[in-house]
Amino acid sequence: MLARGYFAKCLFTLAAVLTFAAVFPVLTHAADPGLANWTKLSPPTSPSARLGPAMAYDPVSKKIVLFGGFGKTYLNDTWTFDGTTWTKQKTSVAPPFARVLPWDLTSGPRS
């Protein structure tokens, strides 16, 4: 039983690292669809480095929503990215660490 939990934790960690490795270049570079060129972005503020955050695209606000993850501790902060600027959001509730960020087109994000 202990081995199963350890194996699941290792798989989750691997999935988190692969997700971050796949998403990081997208979050630090912007593409010009007309030219297919990438431009390095250097926003003045940005979320801290983390593993396993939950992310979703909000088609209403046209922003990427980033929640939680694991840095030096479990993180429960929320950030939005509009393609240029990261903004830390003040939320009325700070939910615990999340692994997914489901999206409901009728009522918005749920954690």
N, C-alpha and C positions, 0 to 999 in steps of 0.2 A: 504494500500500500504506500509506503514511504517513497519507494522508487517511482511509482506512478506520478506522485505529486512533484517530485524532483524533475522527472522527465517533462511534465507539462510546463513547469516553470522555465526549463531550458528552452523548450519550443517557443514559449511566449517571448523570451528574451531574444531569441534568434529572429522571430518575426518582427519584433520592435526595431532591432538593428537594421534589418533589411528594409523595413518601411522608411526609417529615417534616412538611410542611404539613398533610397529612391526619391524621396521627397525633398531632401536638402538642396540639391542643385536647382530644383524648381523654385524654392523659396528664396534663393539668393541670386537668381538670374531671371531676367524677363525676356520673353521672345517677342520679336517683331514679326507677326504672322506674314506680312507682305514680303519681307526679306529673308525670313527664316534665320535671322541672326540672333544671338544671345547677348544681352547686356548685363554686366555685373551690377547688382543693386547694393547700395550702402545706406540703408535707412538710419536716421539718427538714433532711433530706439527700436528694439526688437526683443522678442522673448528670449529667455536664457536657453542655453543648450539643453536638450532633453531627449529621452528615449520614450517611444511608445505614446506620443500624444494622440488625441482624437482630433480629426479634422473633417470639415465638411465645407462645401461651397454653398453659400446662401444666395439663391438666384434673385431674391427680393432686394437685398441690399447690394448685391453683386460684390460680396466680400468673402474671403476665406475665413472660417472660424476655426481657431485652434484652442483646444482645451487640455489642460493637465499634462500628464506624462510623468517621467521620473528623471530628476536631476540629482542633486545631492540628497534630496528627500522626494517624497511623492508631491507632485504639484497639482494644485486645483485652481489655477488661474486661467482666465479667458482672454484671448487676444483676437483681433480682427486685422485682416490685411486687405487693403483696397488696390493692390498692385503697385503701390508706391510707399505707403506708410503703414507701419504696425501700430496699433492702438490697443493699450490694455483696457479692458472693459471692467467697469464696476458692476458687480452683480449683487442682487439682494440675497442670494443664497450661494454658498460655496460648496458645491457637491463634492463627494470624495473622488479620488482618482478614477478616471474612466478609461475604458479600453475602446469604446466605440462612441460615435456621435451620430445617432440616427436623425434623419430629417423627415419631417412630415410636411408636404407641400401646402397643406391647408392650415397648419397652425405653427409651423416653425420648428426649430431644433428641440430635441429632448435628450436628456442625458440619463 
